[in-house]
Amino acid sequence: MPKLSYWKNLALALAIAAPLATIGCGKTVGEAIDDTTITTRVKTAMLNDPGVGGLRIDVDTFKGVVTLSGRVKTQAEKEQAVALAHMISGVVEVKDALQIEP
């Protein structure tokens, strides 16, 4: 049986491993990159808005659905954070888990 070259072995290993890697997390590589981009854009928008305490807000994205969590000072800040997230390209839904500080 002839030996396969190093590059053929590598290509075969990648062809087998790539689909398995995406099954484990429930996302494709493209979705993971898109979600990371969305998270970064939402967080940047919040940091650039003086009406939103961006450092206190956590942003998580899964398949375009953004979840905001953490603490805000006022209802207005909460509403502004949600509105900013909605404005970002690629966001399909925003889940609000923000809490107003007493």
Phi and psi in radians as a Rosetta constraint file:
Dihedral C 1 N 2 CA 2 C 2 CIRCULARHARMONIC -1.252 0.35
Dihedral N 2 CA 2 C 2 N 3 CIRCULARHARMONIC 2.551 0.35
Dihedral C 2 N 3 CA 3 C 3 CIRCULARHARMONIC -1.381 0.35
Dihedral N 3 CA 3 C 3 N 4 CIRCULARHARMONIC 2.447 0.35
Dihedral C 3 N 4 CA 4 C 4 CIRCULARHARMONIC -1.427 0.35
Dihedral N 4 CA 4 C 4 N 5 CIRCULARHARMONIC 2.585 0.35
Dihedral C 4 N 5 CA 5 C 5 CIRCULARHARMONIC -1.232 0.35
Dihedral N 5 CA 5 C 5 N 6 CIRCULARHARMONIC 2.883 0.35
Dihedral C 5 N 6 CA 6 C 6 CIRCULARHARMONIC -0.960 0.35
Dihedral N 6 CA 6 C 6 N 7 CIRCULARHARMONIC -0.797 0.35
Dihedral C 6 N 7 CA 7 C 7 CIRCULARHARMONIC -1.180 0.35
Dihedral N 7 CA 7 C 7 N 8 CIRCULARHARMONIC -0.639 0.35
Dihedral C 7 N 8 CA 8 C 8 CIRCULARHARMONIC -1.177 0.35
Dihedral N 8 CA 8 C 8 N 9 CIRCULARHARMONIC -0.699 0.35
Dihedral C 8 N 9 CA 9 C 9 CIRCULARHARMONIC -1.099 0.35
Dihedral N 9 CA 9 C 9 N 10 CIRCULARHARMONIC -0.754 0.35
Dihedral C 9 N 10 CA 10 C 10 CIRCULARHARMONIC -1.108 0.35
Dihedral N 10 CA 10 C 10 N 11 CIRCULARHARMONIC -0.785 0.35
Dihedral C 10 N 11 CA 11 C 11 CIRCULARHARMONIC -1.091 0.35
Dihedral N 11 CA 11 C 11 N 12 CIRCULARHARMONIC -0.714 0.35
Dihedral C 11 N 12 CA 12 C 12 CIRCULARHARMONIC -1.131 0.35
Dihedral N 12 CA 12 C 12 N 13 CIRCULARHARMONIC -0.751 0.35
Dihedral C 12 N 13 CA 13 C 13 CIRCULARHARMONIC -1.105 0.35
Dihedral N 13 CA 13 C 13 N 14 CIRCULARHARMONIC -0.744 0.35
Dihedral C 13 N 14 CA 14 C 14 CIRCULARHARMONIC -1.166 0.35
Dihedral N 14 CA 14 C 14 N 15 CIRCULARHARMONIC -0.673 0.35
Dihedral C 14 N 15 CA 15 C 15 CIRCULARHARMONIC -1.106 0.35
Dihedral N 15 CA 15 C 15 N 16 CIRCULARHARMONIC -0.565 0.35
Dihedral C 15 N 16 CA 16 C 16 CIRCULARHARMONIC -1.447 0.35
Dihedral N 16 CA 16 C 16 N 17 CIRCULARHARMONIC -0.709 0.35
Dihedral C 16 N 17 CA 17 C 17 CIRCULARHARMONIC -1.348 0.35
Dihedral N 17 CA 17 C 17 N 18 CIRCULARHARMONIC -0.588 0.35
Dihedral C 17 N 18 CA 18 C 18 CIRCULARHARMONIC -1.031 0.35
Dihedral N 18 CA 18 C 18 N 19 CIRCULARHARMONIC -0.869 0.35
Dihedral C 18 N 19 CA 19 C 19 CIRCULARHARMONIC -1.118 0.35
Dihedral N 19 CA 19 C 19 N 20 CIRCULARHARMONIC -0.612 0.35
Dihedral C 19 N 20 CA 20 C 20 CIRCULARHARMONIC -1.165 0.35
Dihedral N 20 CA 20 C 20 N 21 CIRCULARHARMONIC -0.629 0.35
Dihedral C 20 N 21 CA 21 C 21 CIRCULARHARMONIC -1.159 0.35
Dihedral N 21 CA 21 C 21 N 22 CIRCULARHARMONIC -0.628 0.35
Dihedral C 21 N 22 CA 22 C 22 CIRCULARHARMONIC -1.383 0.35
Dihedral N 22 CA 22 C 22 N 23 CIRCULARHARMONIC -0.432 0.35
Dihedral C 22 N 23 CA 23 C 23 CIRCULARHARMONIC -1.187 0.35
Dihedral N 23 CA 23 C 23 N 24 CIRCULARHARMONIC -0.670 0.35
Dihedral C 23 N 24 CA 24 C 24 CIRCULARHARMONIC -1.057 0.35
Dihedral N 24 CA 24 C 24 N 25 CIRCULARHARMONIC -0.635 0.35
Dihedral C 24 N 25 CA 25 C 25 CIRCULARHARMONIC -1.795 0.35
Dihedral N 25 CA 25 C 25 N 26 CIRCULARHARMONIC -0.094 0.35
Dihedral C 25 N 26 CA 26 C 26 CIRCULARHARMONIC 1.394 0.35
Dihedral N 26 CA 26 C 26 N 27 CIRCULARHARMONIC 0.134 0.35
Dihedral C 26 N 27 CA 27 C 27 CIRCULARHARMONIC -2.282 0.35
Dihedral N 27 CA 27 C 27 N 28 CIRCULARHARMONIC 2.650 0.35
Dihedral C 27 N 28 CA 28 C 28 CIRCULARHARMONIC -1.459 0.35
Dihedral N 28 CA 28 C 28 N 29 CIRCULARHARMONIC 2.954 0.35
Dihedral C 28 N 29 CA 29 C 29 CIRCULARHARMONIC -1.065 0.35
Dihedral N 29 CA 29 C 29 N 30 CIRCULARHARMONIC -0.733 0.35
Dihedral C 29 N 30 CA 30 C 30 CIRCULARHARMONIC -1.078 0.35
Dihedral N 30 CA 30 C 30 N 31 CIRCULARHARMONIC -0.723 0.35
Dihedral C 30 N 31 CA 31 C 31 CIRCULARHARMONIC -1.132 0.35
Dihedral N 31 CA 31 C 31 N 32 CIRCULARHARMONIC -0.704 0.35
Dihedral C 31 N 32 CA 32 C 32 CIRCULARHARMONIC -1.093 0.35
Dihedral N 32 CA 32 C 32 N 33 CIRCULARHARMONIC -0.733 0.35
Dihedral C 32 N 33 CA 33 C 33 CIRCULARHARMONIC -1.158 0.35
Dihedral N 33 CA 33 C 33 N 34 CIRCULARHARMONIC -0.773 0.35
Dihedral C 33 N 34 CA 34 C 34 CIRCULARHARMONIC -1.058 0.35
Dihedral N 34 CA 34 C 34 N 35 CIRCULARHARMONIC -0.770 0.35
Dihedral C 34 N 35 CA 35 C 35 CIRCULARHARMONIC -1.110 0.35
Dihedral N 35 CA 35 C 35 N 36 CIRCULARHARMONIC -0.697 0.35
Dihedral C 35 N 36 CA 36 C 36 CIRCULARHARMONIC -1.131 0.35
Dihedral N 36 CA 36 C 36 N 37 CIRCULARHARMONIC -0.712 0.35
Dihedral C 36 N 37 CA 37 C 37 CIRCULARHARMONIC -1.109 0.35
Dihedral N 37 CA 37 C 37 N 38 CIRCULARHARMONIC -0.784 0.35
Dihedral C 37 N 38 CA 38 C 38 CIRCULARHARMONIC -1.068 0.35
Dihedral N 38 CA 38 C 38 N 39 CIRCULARHARMONIC -0.833 0.35
Dihedral C 38 N 39 CA 39 C 39 CIRCULARHARMONIC -0.994 0.35
Dihedral N 39 CA 39 C 39 N 40 CIRCULARHARMONIC -0.788 0.35
Dihedral C 39 N 40 CA 40 C 40 CIRCULARHARMONIC -1.100 0.35
Dihedral N 40 CA 40 C 40 N 41 CIRCULARHARMONIC -0.750 0.35
Dihedral C 40 N 41 CA 41 C 41 CIRCULARHARMONIC -1.166 0.35
Dihedral N 41 CA 41 C 41 N 42 CIRCULARHARMONIC -0.711 0.35
Dihedral C 41 N 42 CA 42 C 42 CIRCULARHARMONIC -1.116 0.35
Dihedral N 42 CA 42 C 42 N 43 CIRCULARHARMONIC -0.835 0.35
Dihedral C 42 N 43 CA 43 C 43 CIRCULARHARMONIC -1.079 0.35
Dihedral N 43 CA 43 C 43 N 44 CIRCULARHARMONIC -0.722 0.35
Dihedral C 43 N 44 CA 44 C 44 CIRCULARHARMONIC -1.105 0.35
Dihedral N 44 CA 44 C 44 N 45 CIRCULARHARMONIC -0.751 0.35
Dihedral C 44 N 45 CA 45 C 45 CIRCULARHARMONIC -1.059 0.35
Dihedral N 45 CA 45 C 45 N 46 CIRCULARHARMONIC -0.698 0.35
Dihedral C 45 N 46 CA 46 C 46 CIRCULARHARMONIC -1.220 0.35
Dihedral N 46 CA 46 C 46 N 47 CIRCULARHARMONIC -0.675 0.35
Dihedral C 46 N 47 CA 47 C 47 CIRCULARHARMONIC -1.174 0.35
Dihedral N 47 CA 47 C 47 N 48 CIRCULARHARMONIC -0.530 0.35
Dihedral C 47 N 48 CA 48 C 48 CIRCULARHARMONIC -1.498 0.35
Dihedral N 48 CA 48 C 48 N 49 CIRCULARHARMONIC -0.154 0.35
Dihedral C 48 N 49 CA 49 C 49 CIRCULARHARMONIC -1.719 0.35
Dihedral N 49 CA 49 C 49 N 50 CIRCULARHARMONIC 2.022 0.35
Dihedral C 49 N 50 CA 50 C 50 CIRCULARHARMONIC -1.145 0.35
Dihedral N 50 CA 50 C 50 N 51 CIRCULARHARMONIC -0.296 0.35
Dihedral C 50 N 51 CA 51 C 51 CIRCULARHARMONIC -1.492 0.35
Dihedral N 51 CA 51 C 51 N 52 CIRCULARHARMONIC -0.017 0.35
Dihedral C 51 N 52 CA 52 C 52 CIRCULARHARMONIC -2.223 0.35
Dihedral N 52 CA 52 C 52 N 53 CIRCULARHARMONIC 2.275 0.35
Dihedral C 52 N 53 CA 53 C 53 CIRCULARHARMONIC -1.455 0.35
Dihedral N 53 CA 53 C 53 N 54 CIRCULARHARMONIC 1.347 0.35
Dihedral C 53 N 54 CA 54 C 54 CIRCULARHARMONIC -0.993 0.35
Dihedral N 54 CA 54 C 54 N 55 CIRCULARHARMONIC -0.481 0.35
Dihedral C 54 N 55 CA 55 C 55 CIRCULARHARMONIC -1.286 0.35
Dihedral N 55 CA 55 C 55 N 56 CIRCULARHARMONIC -0.372 0.35
Dihedral C 55 N 56 CA 56 C 56 CIRCULARHARMONIC -1.634 0.35
Dihedral N 56 CA 56 C 56 N 57 CIRCULARHARMONIC -0.043 0.35
Dihedral C 56 N 57 CA 57 C 57 CIRCULARHARMONIC -1.902 0.35
Dihedral N 57 CA 57 C 57 N 58 CIRCULARHARMONIC 2.203 0.35
Dihedral C 57 N 58 CA 58 C 58 CIRCULARHARMONIC -1.605 0.35
Dihedral N 58 CA 58 C 58 N 59 CIRCULARHARMONIC 2.440 0.35
Dihedral C 58 N 59 CA 59 C 59 CIRCULARHARMONIC -2.150 0.35
Dihedral N 59 CA 59 C 59 N 60 CIRCULARHARMONIC 2.137 0.35
Dihedral C 59 N 60 CA 60 C 60 CIRCULARHARMONIC -2.180 0.35
Dihedral N 60 CA 60 C 60 N 61 CIRCULARHARMONIC 2.452 0.35
Dihedral C 60 N 61 CA 61 C 61 CIRCULARHARMONIC -2.267 0.35
Dihedral N 61 CA 61 C 61 N 62 CIRCULARHARMONIC 2.330 0.35
Dihedral C 61 N 62 CA 62 C 62 CIRCULARHARMONIC -2.414 0.35
Dihedral N 62 CA 62 C 62 N 63 CIRCULARHARMONIC 1.978 0.35
Dihedral C 62 N 63 CA 63 C 63 CIRCULARHARMONIC 0.926 0.35
Dihedral N 63 CA 63 C 63 N 64 CIRCULARHARMONIC 0.734 0.35
Dihedral C 63 N 64 CA 64 C 64 CIRCULARHARMONIC 1.500 0.35
Dihedral N 64 CA 64 C 64 N 65 CIRCULARHARMONIC -0.112 0.35
Dihedral C 64 N 65 CA 65 C 65 CIRCULARHARMONIC -1.624 0.35
Dihedral N 65 CA 65 C 65 N 66 CIRCULARHARMONIC 2.049 0.35
Dihedral C 65 N 66 CA 66 C 66 CIRCULARHARMONIC -1.674 0.35
Dihedral N 66 CA 66 C 66 N 67 CIRCULARHARMONIC 2.269 0.35
Dihedral C 66 N 67 CA 67 C 67 CIRCULARHARMONIC -1.970 0.35
Dihedral N 67 CA 67 C 67 N 68 CIRCULARHARMONIC 2.160 0.35
Dihedral C 67 N 68 CA 68 C 68 CIRCULARHARMONIC -1.800 0.35
Dihedral N 68 CA 68 C 68 N 69 CIRCULARHARMONIC 2.268 0.35
Dihedral C 68 N 69 CA 69 C 69 CIRCULARHARMONIC -2.455 0.35
Dihedral N 69 CA 69 C 69 N 70 CIRCULARHARMONIC 2.860 0.35
Dihedral C 69 N 70 CA 70 C 70 CIRCULARHARMONIC 2.139 0.35
Dihedral N 70 CA 70 C 70 N 71 CIRCULARHARMONIC -2.842 0.35
Dihedral C 70 N 71 CA 71 C 71 CIRCULARHARMONIC -2.088 0.35
Dihedral N 71 CA 71 C 71 N 72 CIRCULARHARMONIC 2.458 0.35
Dihedral C 71 N 72 CA 72 C 72 CIRCULARHARMONIC -2.177 0.35
Dihedral N 72 CA 72 C 72 N 73 CIRCULARHARMONIC 2.850 0.35
Dihedral C 72 N 73 CA 73 C 73 CIRCULARHARMONIC -1.481 0.35
Dihedral N 73 CA 73 C 73 N 74 CIRCULARHARMONIC -0.587 0.35
Dihedral C 73 N 74 CA 74 C 74 CIRCULARHARMONIC -2.432 0.35
Dihedral N 74 CA 74 C 74 N 75 CIRCULARHARMONIC 2.904 0.35
Dihedral C 74 N 75 CA 75 C 75 CIRCULARHARMONIC -1.115 0.35
Dihedral N 75 CA 75 C 75 N 76 CIRCULARHARMONIC -0.651 0.35
Dihedral C 75 N 76 CA 76 C 76 CIRCULARHARMONIC -1.084 0.35
Dihedral N 76 CA 76 C 76 N 77 CIRCULARHARMONIC -0.723 0.35
Dihedral C 76 N 77 CA 77 C 77 CIRCULARHARMONIC -1.114 0.35
Dihedral N 77 CA 77 C 77 N 78 CIRCULARHARMONIC -0.708 0.35
Dihedral C 77 N 78 CA 78 C 78 CIRCULARHARMONIC -1.077 0.35
Dihedral N 78 CA 78 C 78 N 79 CIRCULARHARMONIC -0.822 0.35
Dihedral C 78 N 79 CA 79 C 79 CIRCULARHARMONIC -1.120 0.35
Dihedral N 79 CA 79 C 79 N 80 CIRCULARHARMONIC -0.685 0.35
Dihedral C 79 N 80 CA 80 C 80 CIRCULARHARMONIC -1.153 0.35
Dihedral N 80 CA 80 C 80 N 81 CIRCULARHARMONIC -0.699 0.35
Dihedral C 80 N 81 CA 81 C 81 CIRCULARHARMONIC -1.086 0.35
Dihedral N 81 CA 81 C 81 N 82 CIRCULARHARMONIC -0.767 0.35
Dihedral C 81 N 82 CA 82 C 82 CIRCULARHARMONIC -1.136 0.35
Dihedral N 82 CA 82 C 82 N 83 CIRCULARHARMONIC -0.738 0.35
Dihedral C 82 N 83 CA 83 C 83 CIRCULARHARMONIC -1.101 0.35
Dihedral N 83 CA 83 C 83 N 84 CIRCULARHARMONIC -0.735 0.35
Dihedral C 83 N 84 CA 84 C 84 CIRCULARHARMONIC -1.068 0.35
Dihedral N 84 CA 84 C 84 N 85 CIRCULARHARMONIC -0.738 0.35
Dihedral C 84 N 85 CA 85 C 85 CIRCULARHARMONIC -1.102 0.35
Dihedral N 85 CA 85 C 85 N 86 CIRCULARHARMONIC -0.696 0.35
Dihedral C 85 N 86 CA 86 C 86 CIRCULARHARMONIC -1.104 0.35
Dihedral N 86 CA 86 C 86 N 87 CIRCULARHARMONIC -0.504 0.35
Dihedral C 86 N 87 CA 87 C 87 CIRCULARHARMONIC -1.348 0.35
Dihedral N 87 CA 87 C 87 N 88 CIRCULARHARMONIC -0.237 0.35
Dihedral C 87 N 88 CA 88 C 88 CIRCULARHARMONIC -1.377 0.35
Dihedral N 88 CA 88 C 88 N 89 CIRCULARHARMONIC 2.324 0.35
Dihedral C 88 N 89 CA 89 C 89 CIRCULARHARMONIC -1.064 0.35
Dihedral N 89 CA 89 C 89 N 90 CIRCULARHARMONIC 2.327 0.35
Dihedral C 89 N 90 CA 90 C 90 CIRCULARHARMONIC 1.718 0.35
Dihedral N 90 CA 90 C 90 N 91 CIRCULARHARMONIC -0.231 0.35
Dihedral C 90 N 91 CA 91 C 91 CIRCULARHARMONIC -1.350 0.35
Dihedral N 91 CA 91 C 91 N 92 CIRCULARHARMONIC 2.160 0.35
Dihedral C 91 N 92 CA 92 C 92 CIRCULARHARMONIC -1.750 0.35
Dihedral N 92 CA 92 C 92 N 93 CIRCULARHARMONIC -0.384 0.35
Dihedral C 92 N 93 CA 93 C 93 CIRCULARHARMONIC -2.823 0.35
Dihedral N 93 CA 93 C 93 N 94 CIRCULARHARMONIC 2.629 0.35
Dihedral C 93 N 94 CA 94 C 94 CIRCULARHARMONIC -2.157 0.35
Dihedral N 94 CA 94 C 94 N 95 CIRCULARHARMONIC 2.161 0.35
Dihedral C 94 N 95 CA 95 C 95 CIRCULARHARMONIC -1.779 0.35
Dihedral N 95 CA 95 C 95 N 96 CIRCULARHARMONIC 2.185 0.35
Dihedral C 95 N 96 CA 96 C 96 CIRCULARHARMONIC -1.745 0.35
Dihedral N 96 CA 96 C 96 N 97 CIRCULARHARMONIC 1.918 0.35
Dihedral C 96 N 97 CA 97 C 97 CIRCULARHARMONIC -2.071 0.35
Dihedral N 97 CA 97 C 97 N 98 CIRCULARHARMONIC 0.449 0.35
Dihedral C 97 N 98 CA 98 C 98 CIRCULARHARMONIC -1.340 0.35
Dihedral N 98 CA 98 C 98 N 99 CIRCULARHARMONIC 2.538 0.35
Dihedral C 98 N 99 CA 99 C 99 CIRCULARHARMONIC -2.066 0.35
Dihedral N 99 CA 99 C 99 N 100 CIRCULARHARMONIC 2.423 0.35
Dihedral C 99 N 100 CA 100 C 100 CIRCULARHARMONIC -1.510 0.35
Dihedral N 100 CA 100 C 100 N 101 CIRCULARHARMONIC 2.261 0.35
Dihedral C 100 N 101 CA 101 C 101 CIRCULARHARMONIC -1.166 0.35
Dihedral N 101 CA 101 C 101 N 102 CIRCULARHARMONIC 2.421 0.35
